[in-house]
């Protein structure tokens, strides 16, 4: 099913780009929000609603891509204790 493959691709891309945020808090929020949204609508069967959700996910993916790129441009170098920072 092409829609299923497209939806799975959107989901994977949202998770992938969400993990590119420089800030730990933004990174975890983006991934958690993406997972929750997809799980919430997992059983949706109405084609019209699915179409709207796909459009919203595509828009959200563009936002996450842009914001992740911006966050990488302006990193401060400060890391939280929770983050796995590689030792030099």
N, C-alpha and C positions, 0 to 999 in steps of 0.2 A: 504494500500500500504506500503510495507516494507521500501522502500526508503524514503517515507515521514516520517515514524516514526523514521528512523535512522537520517534523516536530522534534525528533530525537537529535537531529543536527543542530537545531536552535538551542536545545537544552545543553548539549555538550559545549557549544560555542559560548553560551552564557556562563557556564561554569569555568571554562578555560580562560575567558577574558576577565571574569570576576576575580580569578586568582592572580591576575597581573597587577592589581592595585598595590601601590607601595606601602600603604598604611595597613597594618594588621586589622584594625577595626573595620575599615571600609571593605577590605578583602573578605573578611568573614561575613559581613552584612550582605554583600552582593551575592555570595554563594548561598547563604541561608535563605535569602529572599527568593532567589531563583528556584531553589529546591522546593520551598514551601508553595510557591505559585504553581509550579508544575504538578505537585502532588495534590493540591486543592482541586485542580481541574482535570485530573487524570481520568475520571470516569465520564467526562462530558461526551455526549453522543450527537447533539444537535449540530448539523453542519454549519449553520449560520453562526452559532456561538463559537465553534471551533475556528472558523475563519477569522472572527474578530480577535480571538485569543492569539492566533498566529500573527496577525498584524501587530498586536500589542507587543508580543515577544520580539518581533523583528525590530520594532522601534526601541524597545528596552535594550536589545543587543547593541544597536548603534550608540545608545547613550553610554552603556557600559564600556564599549570599545573606546569611545572618545574620552571618557573620564579616567579610564585606566591609563591611557597614553598621557594625559595631562598630569596625573598623579606621579607618573614616572619621571616626567620632566622636572618637577619641583620637589623632589625628595629632600629631606633634611638630614638624613643619615642617622637620626635618632630611632632606636628600635626598642620595642617592649621586651620585657623579660620572657614573655611567652613565645616570642619569635625565635626561630632557629637561624641564628646569624652565623654564617661560616667564619671560622677563625682564619686569620691571615698568616 
